[in-house]
Amino acid sequence: MKVAAYLREQTQLLHRQTEALVNGAAIMQGNLSPAQYRELIQKNEFLHRQLEPLLFQLLSQYDLTEFHSFLHPRLTALEADLELLALSPASYALSAPQLSNASQTLGGLYVLLGSYLGGRVIHKALRENPHLNQITTFHFFSAGRLFPSREWPRFCSMLDQNISTAQQMEDAAEGAGKVFRFFHAVYQTNNSLKAAGSSQYPNFHYS
């Protein structure tokens, strides 16, 4: 089984739980409020502030620098969103996950990169949301060009080249789970984003 398919299978429940924590239905239906959008930006800024340098450092530590090209920093875009919204960076009593080896690191990177898929659809929905018409630019959600969807198959192919044994597959799934649960912990903190009923966060599929 291909690594990405295995990770998707092993993290299905965590994936669904992540979708339930983010009000994707409100995003796509144009009902996301300014307050919800501000909180979404603050939480994403915190997530990326923790994860981007961690993953970059671990990829270097485990001699996986060929994956650096996929880790296009989104933190700059999020900082621009904070400035535009006159917000300070959020602080949560949460620590980044501990990824213990190369395979766990690649599993964590799989989750972070997978979260970018569908960014163009989200950006379009936000621009068309009448409740957000005072916001002139959506820096983070317009940053999809930094990781275009055509790069995803190449990333998945490189996963297959670096993860081959059963133990490595298990480790990658464990790393992915750690990052998913970190997402959950952040989104659940003072969370006003949770939707009633099912979420429809688009294209968060990691296929």
Secondary structure as GFF3:
##gff-version 3
##sequence-region A 1 207
A	DSSP	alpha_helix	3	10	.	.	.	ID=ss1
A	DSSP	alpha_helix	12	21	.	.	.	ID=ss2
A	DSSP	alpha_helix	24	29	.	.	.	ID=ss3
A	DSSP	alpha_helix	34	61	.	.	.	ID=ss4
A	DSSP	three_ten_helix	65	70	.	.	.	ID=ss5
A	DSSP	alpha_helix	75	84	.	.	.	ID=ss6
A	DSSP	alpha_helix	102	114	.	.	.	ID=ss7
A	DSSP	alpha_helix	119	127	.	.	.	ID=ss8
A	DSSP	three_ten_helix	130	132	.	.	.	ID=ss9
A	DSSP	three_ten_helix	143	146	.	.	.	ID=ss10
A	DSSP	alpha_helix	151	162	.	.	.	ID=ss11
A	DSSP	alpha_helix	166	188	.	.	.	ID=ss12
###
